[in-house]
Amino acid sequence: MPDLVLTLVAAIALGVAAHLVRVPPLVGFLAAGFLLGGLQVAPFSGLPELADLGVTLLLFTIGLKFDIRSILRPEAYGAGLIHMVVSVLIGAGTLGLLGVVGAAQVGDWQTLALIGFALSFSSTVLCVKVLEERSDDGSFYGQTAIAILVIQDLAAVIFITATGDEPPSPWALALVLLIPAAWALRRVLEYVGRGELLILYGIVLALGPGYYLFEAVGIKGDLGALVIGLLIAGHPRALDLSKALFSVKELFLVGFFLTIGMGARPGWSDLLVAVVLVVVLVPITIAGFAVLTRAFGLRNRTSMRIGLVLGNFSEFSIIVTAVGVTSGILTERWLTIVAIAVAVSMVVSSVLNGRGAHLASAIAARMPAQDLSRLRPADRPIDTDGYHAVVLGMGRVGRSTYARLQENADLRVLGVDNDHGVVSRLRDQGYDIVEGDATDLEFWQRICAGGFVETVVLAMPIHDSNTFALEQVRAAGFTGRLAAVAQYPEQVEHLREEGVEAVFNVYAGAGVALADQVVPPREH
């Protein structure tokens, strides 16, 4: 019990500290893990299992929201595969140079190749966590990044399976029966209601036909959780299930980030090699993804956002290295070095992505101009000519605002959302909506250049997204009327201080609207 209390106190203390300096709390959780590891505090009983459950649920929820067609786009499979090959070569070359200068004993070419391969993966857990925090997991750049992660994870699973002591069971072929079985699983989802029953059903799906069924036939269980999520993804309640699991998954993932730090016991030389690997390879990883996705027809800013979110090393890096140690290709020291490199890269990536939208815009502005006709259709600038009002964020509040504005026959309204799935569903329902990023300066410059838009409503669920979009509005020179939604009083005050003419408190406004519905107007 003392270890449990100490671990939780360290996690909350450093998590709050990270929040206060405006970096993601997971930076604090990683730091807490390092601190506890340095104090030689062992993970309390059950923490590794909780961490594994968090990762399993994360991959399951990725599947629930992931559009499998994203993998078939050339900017995903092309950039992902080319980057992996180039990363292996660069990683091996970097290690070779460290060996030449005497900073590390790197061994033969097999050691160089395997460490290079291990460090070619980006962290699925961290990347999706960053995307979810900004509500970008359904955006075009977010779906492209996740597609690349899925490709990387498949490569890692193939390697682990191929180098394992035992090949997958012949029964693994029977997993194809999950495709027809998914019909029954989807039907059950219609009858489980909400609340704790929905959460429990989601956990059962992730662990039962997902994790343990795949493990039983010799395939990594996390892949099974992802597959089950993909099979459920088309169901109308898949998004409800993902939201229901959100808090549970987030809590368990704290354990994952703690164990990353607590498992390391580096010497100074190990730490030096790990830091050198991060300093050299992470910027190359970011630049590599940005250059490759740009070459496949994505805009400068989109490419930079993909590069930034994928600029880290993966938990799979540790697993692949451990396989190398077990097979005798690598020494135990490399497992420590790679674990430290993974943790440090996660801290660096979290800090960079805390300012990801700003950084992407600043760097993209200095990149060579692009021919718009050569861009992928999904990533071309949005034409807002002829529209009088734009609603950013088409969730429940955004849709209600859109419908209200549409009642004015003289007002042409455009809805904008960065979630491809939301855009597709609402377009089928007759909404005039496009997929776009409200934090993109080019988007706002387009609005200003058109000269038609008079009113902009910021209805996104994340306050930081609304405030950053507001910065872009100002930078683009928009002079029309601004309105925004907020959830808390301090957010309302902040938006008003920034000059937003109309700010609507979602919770307070809902109460007023309800009162108006139930209390009849008095006659005078």
One Martini backbone bead per residue (centre of mass of N, CA, C, O) as a GRO file, in nm:
protein
  524
    1MET     BB    1   0.055   0.063  -0.021
    2PRO     BB    2   0.284   0.277  -0.010
    3ASP     BB    3   0.356   0.255  -0.315
    4LEU     BB    4   0.083   0.346  -0.419
    5VAL     BB    5   0.072   0.626  -0.285
    6LEU     BB    6   0.341   0.736  -0.396
    7THR     BB    7   0.268   0.709  -0.696
    8LEU     BB    8   0.014   0.892  -0.696
    9VAL     BB    9   0.144   1.147  -0.582
   10ALA     BB   10   0.356   1.183  -0.805
   11ALA     BB   11   0.158   1.197  -1.044
   12ILE     BB   12  -0.014   1.443  -0.950
   13ALA     BB   13   0.212   1.648  -0.897
   14LEU     BB   14   0.349   1.637  -1.189
   15GLY     BB   15   0.091   1.676  -1.352
   16VAL     BB   16   0.025   1.961  -1.242
   17ALA     BB   17   0.293   2.092  -1.317
   18ALA     BB   18   0.259   2.053  -1.622
   19HIS     BB   19  -0.006   2.212  -1.647
   20LEU     BB   20   0.108   2.490  -1.540
   21VAL     BB   21   0.327   2.489  -1.798
   22ARG     BB   22   0.172   2.392  -2.060
   23VAL     BB   23   0.183   2.074  -2.055
   24PRO     BB   24   0.133   1.768  -2.079
   25PRO     BB   25   0.069   1.546  -1.820
   26LEU     BB   26   0.246   1.306  -1.928
   27VAL     BB   27   0.512   1.440  -1.854
   28GLY     BB   28   0.468   1.404  -1.550
   29PHE     BB   29   0.443   1.094  -1.551
   30LEU     BB   30   0.724   1.039  -1.659
   31ALA     BB   31   0.873   1.190  -1.435
   32ALA     BB   32   0.763   1.014  -1.206
   33GLY     BB   33   0.894   0.755  -1.304
   34PHE     BB   34   1.187   0.852  -1.280
   35LEU     BB   35   1.180   0.923  -0.983
   36LEU     BB   36   1.099   0.642  -0.877
   37GLY     BB   37   1.333   0.493  -1.008
   38GLY     BB   38   1.559   0.655  -0.857
   39LEU     BB   39   1.423   0.552  -0.571
   40GLN     BB   40   1.350   0.245  -0.607
   41VAL     BB   41   1.048   0.217  -0.695
   42ALA     BB   42   0.831  -0.020  -0.730
   43PRO     BB   43   0.588  -0.151  -0.884
   44PHE     BB   44   0.291  -0.210  -0.805
   45SER     BB   45   0.060  -0.433  -0.774
   46GLY     BB   46  -0.081  -0.428  -1.110
   47LEU     BB   47   0.038  -0.200  -1.293
   48PRO     BB   48   0.117  -0.351  -1.556
   49GLU     BB   49  -0.175  -0.447  -1.613
   50LEU     BB   50  -0.303  -0.167  -1.635
   51ALA     BB   51  -0.124  -0.069  -1.864
   52ASP     BB   52  -0.210  -0.287  -2.068
   53LEU     BB   53  -0.510  -0.211  -2.064
   54GLY     BB   54  -0.476   0.075  -2.172
   55VAL     BB   55  -0.357  -0.006  -2.448
   56THR     BB   56  -0.588  -0.188  -2.539
   57LEU     BB   57  -0.810   0.034  -2.529
   58LEU     BB   58  -0.677   0.226  -2.723
   59LEU     BB   59  -0.679   0.038  -2.974
   60PHE     BB   60  -0.983  -0.005  -2.972
   61THR     BB   61  -1.061   0.302  -3.010
   62ILE     BB   62  -0.919   0.338  -3.272
   63GLY     BB   63  -1.095   0.139  -3.431
   64LEU     BB   64  -1.373   0.286  -3.382
   65LYS     BB   65  -1.249   0.566  -3.546
   66PHE     BB   66  -1.134   0.421  -3.792
   67ASP     BB   67  -1.042   0.456  -4.133
   68ILE     BB   68  -0.936   0.202  -4.331
   69ARG     BB   69  -0.888   0.375  -4.598
   70SER     BB   70  -0.630   0.531  -4.505
   71ILE     BB   71  -0.417   0.306  -4.577
   72LEU     BB   72  -0.474   0.339  -4.904
   73ARG     BB   73  -0.317   0.588  -4.894
   74PRO     BB   74  -0.018   0.705  -5.016
   75GLU     BB   75   0.056   0.895  -4.765
   76ALA     BB   76   0.067   0.640  -4.584
   77TYR     BB   77   0.212   0.388  -4.713
   78GLY     BB   78   0.441   0.540  -4.850
   79ALA     BB   79   0.558   0.702  -4.611
   80GLY     BB   80   0.582   0.468  -4.408
   81LEU     BB   81   0.776   0.274  -4.566
   82ILE     BB   82   1.002   0.469  -4.645
   83HIS     BB   83   1.067   0.570  -4.360
   84MET     BB   84   1.153   0.299  -4.242
   85VAL     BB   85   1.395   0.244  -4.424
   86VAL     BB   86   1.549   0.511  -4.371
   87SER     BB   87   1.562   0.484  -4.059
   88VAL     BB   88   1.738   0.235  -4.046
   89LEU     BB   89   1.985   0.362  -4.187
   90ILE     BB   90   2.023   0.607  -4.000
   91GLY     BB   91   2.037   0.458  -3.731
   92ALA     BB   92   2.279   0.280  -3.805
   93GLY     BB   93   2.471   0.516  -3.873
   94THR     BB   94   2.469   0.651  -3.595
   95LEU     BB   95   2.579   0.409  -3.438
   96GLY     BB   96   2.840   0.383  -3.599
   97LEU     BB   97   2.954   0.662  -3.510
   98LEU     BB   98   2.956   0.599  -3.208
   99GLY     BB   99   3.161   0.370  -3.240
  100VAL     BB  100   3.395   0.534  -3.367
  101VAL     BB  101   3.408   0.746  -3.110
  102GLY     BB  102   3.341   0.557  -2.843
  103ALA     BB  103   3.035   0.585  -2.715
  104ALA     BB  104   2.981   0.285  -2.832
  105GLN     BB  105   2.901  -0.061  -2.833
  106VAL     BB  106   2.765  -0.198  -3.134
  107GLY     BB  107   2.886  -0.408  -3.307
  108ASP     BB  108   2.731  -0.544  -3.551
  109TRP     BB  109   2.509  -0.519  -3.815
  110GLN     BB  110   2.270  -0.640  -3.658
  111THR     BB  111   2.260  -0.430  -3.437
  112LEU     BB  112   2.219  -0.181  -3.613
  113ALA     BB  113   1.958  -0.276  -3.758
  114LEU     BB  114   1.778  -0.334  -3.507
  115ILE     BB  115   1.789  -0.052  -3.378
  116GLY     BB  116   1.688   0.099  -3.626
  117PHE     BB  117   1.417  -0.050  -3.633
  118ALA     BB  118   1.316   0.021  -3.346
  119LEU     BB  119   1.347   0.350  -3.413
  120SER     BB  120   1.112   0.361  -3.654
  121PHE     BB  121   0.899   0.399  -3.438
  122SER     BB  122   0.596   0.524  -3.333
  123SER     BB  123   0.384   0.625  -3.082
  124THR     BB  124   0.066   0.533  -3.038
  125VAL     BB  125  -0.007   0.633  -2.759
  126LEU     BB  126   0.095   0.926  -2.782
  127CYS     BB  127  -0.034   1.021  -3.048
  128VAL     BB  128  -0.331   0.969  -2.970
  129LYS     BB  129  -0.330   1.143  -2.718
  130VAL     BB  130  -0.269   1.409  -2.862
  131LEU     BB  131  -0.512   1.402  -3.057
  132GLU     BB  132  -0.736   1.387  -2.839
  133GLU     BB  133  -0.671   1.654  -2.687
  134ARG     BB  134  -0.744   1.810  -2.984
  135SER     BB  135  -0.959   1.662  -3.158
  136ASP     BB  136  -0.768   1.506  -3.412
  137ASP     BB  137  -0.840   1.195  -3.474
  138GLY     BB  138  -1.050   1.278  -3.730
  139SER     BB  139  -0.862   1.409  -3.898
  140PHE     BB  140  -0.668   1.410  -4.167
  141TYR     BB  141  -0.392   1.409  -4.021
  142GLY     BB  142  -0.473   1.202  -3.802
  143GLN     BB  143  -0.548   0.963  -3.991
  144THR     BB  144  -0.272   0.948  -4.127
  145ALA     BB  145  -0.104   0.895  -3.874
  146ILE     BB  146  -0.255   0.636  -3.788
  147ALA     BB  147  -0.198   0.474  -4.044
  148ILE     BB  148   0.108   0.470  -4.001
  149LEU     BB  149   0.098   0.328  -3.727
  150VAL     BB  150  -0.036   0.068  -3.823
  151ILE     BB  151   0.188  -0.014  -4.015
  152GLN     BB  152   0.407  -0.030  -3.800
  153ASP     BB  153   0.269  -0.237  -3.613
  154LEU     BB  154   0.260  -0.463  -3.821
  155ALA     BB  155   0.566  -0.486  -3.854
  156ALA     BB  156   0.621  -0.558  -3.558
  157VAL     BB  157   0.444  -0.812  -3.541
  158ILE     BB  158   0.588  -0.969  -3.763
  159PHE     BB  159   0.863  -0.975  -3.625
  160ILE     BB  160   0.782  -1.109  -3.357
  161THR     BB  161   0.662  -1.363  -3.488
  162ALA     BB  162   0.915  -1.452  -3.660
  163THR     BB  163   1.116  -1.448  -3.383
  164GLY     BB  164   0.981  -1.650  -3.232
  165ASP     BB  165   0.978  -1.955  -3.078
  166GLU     BB  166   0.676  -1.957  -3.187
  167PRO     BB  167   0.451  -2.004  -3.399
  168PRO     BB  168   0.164  -1.966  -3.503
  169SER     BB  169  -0.120  -2.106  -3.492
  170PRO     BB  170  -0.331  -2.267  -3.707
  171TRP     BB  171  -0.582  -2.123  -3.566
  172ALA     BB  172  -0.541  -1.833  -3.683
  173LEU     BB  173  -0.725  -1.875  -3.936
  174ALA     BB  174  -0.998  -1.853  -3.762
  175LEU     BB  175  -1.014  -1.535  -3.732
  176VAL     BB  176  -1.198  -1.484  -3.982
  177LEU     BB  177  -1.468  -1.536  -3.814
  178LEU     BB  178  -1.497  -1.243  -3.698
  179ILE     BB  179  -1.652  -1.115  -3.927
  180PRO     BB  180  -1.931  -1.257  -3.880
  181ALA     BB  181  -1.932  -1.217  -3.561
  182ALA     BB  182  -1.969  -0.905  -3.561
  183TRP     BB  183  -2.274  -0.899  -3.590
  184ALA     BB  184  -2.336  -0.991  -3.299
  185LEU     BB  185  -2.177  -0.771  -3.148
  186ARG     BB  186  -2.343  -0.533  -3.269
  187ARG     BB  187  -2.621  -0.618  -3.161
  188VAL     BB  188  -2.556  -0.605  -2.860
  189LEU     BB  189  -2.492  -0.296  -2.857
  190GLU     BB  190  -2.804  -0.217  -2.881
  191TYR     BB  191  -2.869  -0.348  -2.560
  192VAL     BB  192  -2.663  -0.210  -2.327
  193GLY     BB  193  -2.684   0.081  -2.320
  194ARG     BB  194  -2.553   0.264  -2.054
  195GLY     BB  195  -2.283   0.324  -1.885
  196GLU     BB  196  -2.147   0.057  -1.723
  197LEU     BB  197  -2.240  -0.147  -1.942
  198LEU     BB  198  -2.089  -0.023  -2.180
  199ILE     BB  199  -1.807  -0.038  -2.059
  200LEU     BB  200  -1.799  -0.342  -2.009
  201TYR     BB  201  -1.839  -0.428  -2.302
  202GLY     BB  202  -1.584  -0.297  -2.413
  203ILE     BB  203  -1.381  -0.459  -2.242
  204VAL     BB  204  -1.469  -0.737  -2.341
  205LEU     BB  205  -1.402  -0.694  -2.638
  206ALA     BB  206  -1.098  -0.625  -2.604
  207LEU     BB  207  -1.024  -0.896  -2.435
  208GLY     BB  208  -1.162  -1.128  -2.571
  209PRO     BB  209  -1.184  -1.123  -2.899
  210GLY     BB  210  -0.922  -0.979  -2.880
  211TYR     BB  211  -0.665  -1.033  -2.701
  212TYR     BB  212  -0.693  -1.345  -2.608
  213LEU     BB  213  -0.750  -1.476  -2.884
  214PHE     BB  214  -0.478  -1.395  -3.013
  215GLU     BB  215  -0.287  -1.512  -2.797
  216ALA     BB  216  -0.384  -1.814  -2.828
  217VAL     BB  217  -0.251  -1.806  -3.145
  218GLY     BB  218   0.027  -1.620  -3.139
  219ILE     BB  219  -0.083  -1.319  -3.123
  220LYS     BB  220  -0.086  -1.007  -3.059
  221GLY     BB  221  -0.333  -0.867  -2.864
  222ASP     BB  222  -0.343  -0.566  -2.953
  223LEU     BB  223  -0.430  -0.632  -3.243
  224GLY     BB  224  -0.706  -0.749  -3.163
  225ALA     BB  225  -0.829  -0.489  -3.051
  226LEU     BB  226  -0.814  -0.335  -3.317
  227VAL     BB  227  -0.985  -0.527  -3.491
  228ILE     BB  228  -1.246  -0.510  -3.327
  229GLY     BB  229  -1.282  -0.208  -3.362
  230LEU     BB  230  -1.309  -0.217  -3.674
  231LEU     BB  231  -1.567  -0.409  -3.674
  232ILE     BB  232  -1.743  -0.184  -3.505
  233ALA     BB  233  -1.718   0.106  -3.640
  234GLY     BB  234  -2.001   0.119  -3.817
  235HIS     BB  235  -2.157   0.168  -3.573
  236PRO     BB  236  -2.363   0.405  -3.431
  237ARG     BB  237  -2.231   0.332  -3.121
  238ALA     BB  238  -1.919   0.360  -3.136
  239LEU     BB  239  -1.882   0.649  -3.024
  240ASP     BB  240  -2.013   0.597  -2.748
  241LEU     BB  241  -1.808   0.383  -2.661
  242SER     BB  242  -1.557   0.560  -2.675
  243LYS     BB  243  -1.654   0.770  -2.464
  244ALA     BB  244  -1.701   0.570  -2.226
  245LEU     BB  245  -1.380   0.477  -2.226
  246PHE     BB  246  -1.202   0.726  -2.181
  247SER     BB  247  -1.149   0.747  -1.869
  248VAL     BB  248  -1.042   0.461  -1.825
  249LYS     BB  249  -0.809   0.476  -2.024
  250GLU     BB  250  -0.663   0.723  -1.902
  251LEU     BB  251  -0.602   0.598  -1.627
  252PHE     BB  252  -0.434   0.348  -1.730
  253LEU     BB  253  -0.216   0.521  -1.890
  254VAL     BB  254  -0.066   0.623  -1.650
  255GLY     BB  255   0.072   0.351  -1.597
  256PHE     BB  256   0.238   0.344  -1.854
  257PHE     BB  257   0.413   0.604  -1.804
  258LEU     BB  258   0.530   0.509  -1.537
  259THR     BB  259   0.672   0.241  -1.635
  260ILE     BB  260   0.874   0.366  -1.829
  261GLY     BB  261   1.042   0.506  -1.596
  262MET     BB  262   1.067   0.272  -1.373
  263GLY     BB  263   1.236   0.064  -1.568
  264ALA     BB  264   1.484   0.252  -1.535
  265ARG     BB  265   1.868   0.196  -1.498
  266PRO     BB  266   2.086   0.419  -1.567
  267GLY     BB  267   2.371   0.519  -1.682
  268TRP     BB  268   2.553   0.775  -1.801
  269SER     BB  269   2.622   0.642  -2.075
  270ASP     BB  270   2.332   0.559  -2.146
  271LEU     BB  271   2.211   0.844  -2.140
  272LEU     BB  272   2.388   0.967  -2.358
  273VAL     BB  273   2.306   0.784  -2.594
  274ALA     BB  274   2.003   0.840  -2.580
  275VAL     BB  275   2.018   1.149  -2.627
  276VAL     BB  276   2.158   1.137  -2.900
  277LEU     BB  277   1.934   0.982  -3.046
  278VAL     BB  278   1.720   1.200  -3.006
  279VAL     BB  279   1.868   1.451  -3.126
  280VAL     BB  280   1.907   1.315  -3.411
  281LEU     BB  281   1.633   1.142  -3.488
  282VAL     BB  282   1.381   1.315  -3.433
  283PRO     BB  283   1.422   1.543  -3.644
  284ILE     BB  284   1.437   1.342  -3.881
  285THR     BB  285   1.155   1.227  -3.846
  286ILE     BB  286   0.997   1.486  -3.886
  287ALA     BB  287   1.119   1.565  -4.162
  288GLY     BB  288   1.052   1.303  -4.312
  289PHE     BB  289   0.741   1.316  -4.295
  290ALA     BB  290   0.710   1.596  -4.420
  291VAL     BB  291   0.843   1.536  -4.696
  292LEU     BB  292   0.680   1.286  -4.784
  293THR     BB  293   0.387   1.397  -4.761
  294ARG     BB  294   0.441   1.629  -4.954
  295ALA     BB  295   0.514   1.445  -5.202
  296PHE     BB  296   0.200   1.321  -5.174
  297GLY     BB  297   0.013   1.608  -5.156
  298LEU     BB  298   0.063   1.781  -4.904
  299ARG     BB  299   0.059   2.025  -4.710
  300ASN     BB  300   0.278   2.184  -4.519
  301ARG     BB  301   0.110   2.183  -4.255
  302THR     BB  302   0.020   1.890  -4.257
  303SER     BB  303   0.305   1.766  -4.263
  304MET     BB  304   0.403   1.892  -3.996
  305ARG     BB  305   0.190   1.765  -3.810
  306ILE     BB  306   0.272   1.477  -3.867
  307GLY     BB  307   0.569   1.500  -3.784
  308LEU     BB  308   0.523   1.589  -3.488
  309VAL     BB  309   0.342   1.344  -3.389
  310LEU     BB  310   0.580   1.127  -3.497
  311GLY     BB  311   0.821   1.253  -3.307
  312ASN     BB  312   0.906   0.940  -3.195
  313PHE     BB  313   0.918   0.673  -2.983
  314SER     BB  314   0.834   0.337  -2.913
  315GLU     BB  315   0.712   0.071  -2.737
  316PHE     BB  316   0.812  -0.122  -2.966
  317SER     BB  317   1.112  -0.069  -2.930
  318ILE     BB  318   1.134  -0.235  -2.669
  319ILE     BB  319   1.025  -0.505  -2.774
  320VAL     BB  320   1.228  -0.549  -3.005
  321THR     BB  321   1.477  -0.540  -2.822
  322ALA     BB  322   1.396  -0.780  -2.642
  323VAL     BB  323   1.408  -0.984  -2.871
  324GLY     BB  324   1.711  -0.940  -2.927
  325VAL     BB  325   1.805  -1.035  -2.649
  326THR     BB  326   1.680  -1.321  -2.651
  327SER     BB  327   1.838  -1.398  -2.934
  328GLY     BB  328   2.146  -1.258  -2.896
  329ILE     BB  329   2.198  -0.983  -3.059
  330LEU     BB  330   2.166  -0.836  -2.785
  331THR     BB  331   2.227  -0.653  -2.516
  332GLU     BB  332   2.105  -0.537  -2.219
  333ARG     BB  333   2.189  -0.238  -2.257
  334TRP     BB  334   1.996  -0.170  -2.497
  335LEU     BB  335   1.734  -0.172  -2.337
  336THR     BB  336   1.800   0.075  -2.165
  337ILE     BB  337   1.856   0.280  -2.389
  338VAL     BB  338   1.583   0.259  -2.537
  339ALA     BB  339   1.400   0.328  -2.297
  340ILE     BB  340   1.515   0.613  -2.259
  341ALA     BB  341   1.466   0.718  -2.547
  342VAL     BB  342   1.162   0.690  -2.538
  343ALA     BB  343   1.103   0.874  -2.295
  344VAL     BB  344   1.244   1.132  -2.400
  345SER     BB  345   1.082   1.154  -2.665
  346MET     BB  346   0.808   1.194  -2.525
  347VAL     BB  347   0.872   1.457  -2.389
  348VAL     BB  348   0.950   1.620  -2.638
  349SER     BB  349   0.687   1.570  -2.799
  350SER     BB  350   0.489   1.690  -2.594
  351VAL     BB  351   0.601   1.976  -2.599
  352LEU     BB  352   0.575   2.030  -2.903
  353ASN     BB  353   0.258   1.957  -2.919
  354GLY     BB  354   0.164   2.189  -2.732
  355ARG     BB  355   0.266   2.371  -3.010
  356GLY     BB  356   0.188   2.247  -3.289
  357ALA     BB  357   0.023   2.460  -3.450
  358HIS     BB  358   0.232   2.686  -3.435
  359LEU     BB  359   0.476   2.537  -3.554
  360ALA     BB  360   0.352   2.451  -3.822
  361SER     BB  361   0.296   2.738  -3.925
  362ALA     BB  362   0.584   2.854  -3.905
  363ILE     BB  363   0.727   2.643  -4.089
  364ALA     BB  364   0.539   2.647  -4.340
  365ALA     BB  365   0.603   2.952  -4.414
  366ARG     BB  366   0.918   2.851  -4.500
  367MET     BB  367   0.820   2.686  -4.719
  368PRO     BB  368   0.766   2.598  -5.016
  369ALA     BB  369   0.566   2.649  -5.252
  370GLN     BB  370   0.246   2.537  -5.387
  371ASP     BB  371   0.059   2.348  -5.606
  372LEU     BB  372  -0.277   2.317  -5.577
  373SER     BB  373  -0.333   2.105  -5.813
  374ARG     BB  374  -0.135   1.878  -5.652
  375LEU     BB  375  -0.319   1.833  -5.439
  376ARG     BB  376  -0.502   1.677  -5.236
  377PRO     BB  377  -0.835   1.712  -5.220
  378ALA     BB  378  -0.855   1.689  -4.893
  379ASP     BB  379  -0.608   1.942  -4.880
  380ARG     BB  380  -0.755   2.174  -4.985
  381PRO     BB  381  -0.864   2.467  -4.989
  382ILE     BB  382  -1.133   2.648  -4.882
  383ASP     BB  383  -1.433   2.762  -5.026
  384THR     BB  384  -1.622   3.070  -4.909
  385ASP     BB  385  -1.774   3.170  -5.131
  386GLY     BB  386  -2.106   3.302  -5.051
  387TYR     BB  387  -2.071   3.308  -4.746
  388HIS     BB  388  -2.190   3.450  -4.427
  389ALA     BB  389  -2.153   3.185  -4.243
  390VAL     BB  390  -1.943   3.022  -3.988
  391VAL     BB  391  -1.915   2.689  -3.844
  392LEU     BB  392  -1.702   2.574  -3.589
  393GLY     BB  393  -1.805   2.288  -3.511
  394MET     BB  394  -2.029   1.991  -3.547
  395GLY     BB  395  -2.173   1.951  -3.300
  396ARG     BB  396  -2.436   2.006  -3.112
  397VAL     BB  397  -2.395   2.313  -3.101
  398GLY     BB  398  -2.325   2.361  -3.399
  399ARG     BB  399  -2.590   2.248  -3.517
  400SER     BB  400  -2.781   2.442  -3.376
  401THR     BB  401  -2.660   2.699  -3.494
  402TYR     BB  402  -2.698   2.629  -3.789
  403ALA     BB  403  -3.008   2.598  -3.783
  404ARG     BB  404  -3.069   2.886  -3.687
  405LEU     BB  405  -2.931   3.038  -3.924
  406GLN     BB  406  -3.103   2.896  -4.154
  407GLU     BB  407  -3.375   3.053  -4.096
  408ASN     BB  408  -3.227   3.258  -4.264
  409ALA     BB  409  -3.275   3.312  -4.598
  410ASP     BB  410  -3.022   3.534  -4.634
  411LEU     BB  411  -2.842   3.296  -4.509
  412ARG     BB  412  -2.529   3.150  -4.572
  413VAL     BB  413  -2.421   2.834  -4.446
  414LEU     BB  414  -2.112   2.697  -4.300
  415GLY     BB  415  -1.975   2.395  -4.218
  416VAL     BB  416  -1.703   2.293  -3.988
  417ASP     BB  417  -1.486   1.998  -3.979
  418ASN     BB  418  -1.213   1.764  -3.882
  419ASP     BB  419  -1.415   1.519  -3.909
  420HIS     BB  420  -1.477   1.291  -4.143
  421GLY     BB  421  -1.723   1.140  -4.025
  422VAL     BB  422  -1.899   1.385  -3.964
  423VAL     BB  423  -1.909   1.502  -4.247
  424SER     BB  424  -2.041   1.260  -4.387
  425ARG     BB  425  -2.302   1.242  -4.218
  426LEU     BB  426  -2.403   1.540  -4.259
  427ARG     BB  427  -2.408   1.538  -4.566
  428ASP     BB  428  -2.629   1.314  -4.583
  429GLN     BB  429  -2.834   1.517  -4.415
  430GLY     BB  430  -2.783   1.817  -4.576
  431TYR     BB  431  -2.535   1.954  -4.509
  432ASP     BB  432  -2.325   2.242  -4.533
  433ILE     BB  433  -2.011   2.077  -4.547
  434VAL     BB  434  -1.666   2.078  -4.436
  435GLU     BB  435  -1.329   1.992  -4.430
  436GLY     BB  436  -1.150   2.147  -4.151
  437ASP     BB  437  -0.907   2.386  -4.007
  438ALA     BB  438  -0.935   2.637  -3.764
  439THR     BB  439  -0.599   2.655  -3.713
  440ASP     BB  440  -0.574   2.769  -4.009
  441LEU     BB  441  -0.458   3.039  -4.172
  442GLU     BB  442  -0.548   2.976  -4.467
  443PHE     BB  443  -0.847   2.960  -4.405
  444TRP     BB  444  -0.880   3.260  -4.312
  445GLN     BB  445  -0.770   3.394  -4.568
  446ARG     BB  446  -1.000   3.289  -4.742
  447ILE     BB  447  -1.229   3.433  -4.600
  448CYS     BB  448  -1.119   3.724  -4.643
  449ALA     BB  449  -1.091   3.712  -4.959
  450GLY     BB  450  -1.396   3.670  -5.027
  451GLY     BB  451  -1.597   3.887  -4.856
  452PHE     BB  452  -1.865   3.738  -4.722
  453VAL     BB  453  -1.795   3.682  -4.439
  454GLU     BB  454  -1.952   3.797  -4.122
  455THR     BB  455  -1.972   3.518  -3.951
  456VAL     BB  456  -1.819   3.357  -3.659
  457VAL     BB  457  -1.832   3.027  -3.509
  458LEU     BB  458  -1.693   2.892  -3.206
  459ALA     BB  459  -1.773   2.524  -3.157
  460MET     BB  460  -1.551   2.389  -3.010
  461PRO     BB  461  -1.464   2.167  -2.742
  462ILE     BB  462  -1.182   2.313  -2.737
  463HIS     BB  463  -1.052   2.592  -2.605
  464ASP     BB  464  -0.773   2.606  -2.746
  465SER     BB  465  -0.890   2.596  -3.033
  466ASN     BB  466  -1.051   2.859  -3.015
  467THR     BB  467  -0.812   3.049  -2.942
  468PHE     BB  468  -0.634   2.983  -3.187
  469ALA     BB  469  -0.841   3.060  -3.399
  470LEU     BB  470  -0.853   3.353  -3.306
  471GLU     BB  471  -0.563   3.421  -3.384
  472GLN     BB  472  -0.605   3.361  -3.688
  473VAL     BB  473  -0.819   3.572  -3.738
  474ARG     BB  474  -0.643   3.815  -3.671
  475ALA     BB  475  -0.406   3.752  -3.870
  476ALA     BB  476  -0.612   3.763  -4.130
  477GLY     BB  477  -0.819   4.022  -4.085
  478PHE     BB  478  -1.082   3.983  -3.945
  479THR     BB  479  -1.401   4.201  -3.917
  480GLY     BB  480  -1.620   4.049  -3.809
  481ARG     BB  481  -1.831   3.846  -3.639
  482LEU     BB  482  -1.796   3.699  -3.307
  483ALA     BB  483  -1.839   3.362  -3.180
  484ALA     BB  484  -1.863   3.158  -2.871
  485VAL     BB  485  -1.784   2.872  -2.680
  486ALA     BB  486  -1.827   2.752  -2.335
  487GLN     BB  487  -1.790   2.574  -2.010
  488TYR     BB  488  -1.647   2.805  -1.838
  489PRO     BB  489  -1.610   3.103  -1.683
  490GLU     BB  490  -1.303   3.151  -1.756
  491GLN     BB  491  -1.355   3.118  -2.062
  492VAL     BB  492  -1.548   3.350  -2.101
  493GLU     BB  493  -1.356   3.571  -2.004
  494HIS     BB  494  -1.129   3.523  -2.205
  495LEU     BB  495  -1.291   3.575  -2.469
  496ARG     BB  496  -1.377   3.865  -2.397
  497GLU     BB  497  -1.086   3.977  -2.372
  498GLU     BB  498  -1.039   3.897  -2.691
  499GLY     BB  499  -1.317   4.022  -2.839
  500VAL     BB  500  -1.571   3.858  -2.813
  501GLU     BB  501  -1.896   3.938  -2.853
  502ALA     BB  502  -2.010   3.627  -2.829
  503VAL     BB  503  -2.072   3.430  -2.530
  504PHE     BB  504  -2.140   3.078  -2.464
  505ASN     BB  505  -2.262   2.897  -2.200
  506VAL     BB  506  -2.351   2.583  -2.217
  507TYR     BB  507  -2.467   2.522  -1.929
  508ALA     BB  508  -2.621   2.786  -1.874
  509GLY     BB  509  -2.783   2.787  -2.142
  510ALA     BB  510  -2.938   2.525  -2.096
  511GLY     BB  511  -3.097   2.623  -1.850
  512VAL     BB  512  -3.244   2.858  -1.986
  513ALA     BB  513  -3.380   2.695  -2.210
  514LEU     BB  514  -3.540   2.511  -2.020
  515ALA     BB  515  -3.699   2.730  -1.875
  516ASP     BB  516  -3.840   2.839  -2.132
  517GLN     BB  517  -3.999   2.566  -2.177
  518VAL     BB  518  -4.153   2.540  -1.877
  519VAL     BB  519  -4.206   2.856  -1.869
  520PRO     BB  520  -4.445   3.058  -1.915
  521PRO     BB  521  -4.530   3.342  -2.033
  522ARG     BB  522  -4.620   3.645  -1.929
  523GLU     BB  523  -4.889   3.844  -1.894
  524HIS     BB  524  -4.955   4.206  -1.954
   0.00000   0.00000   0.00000
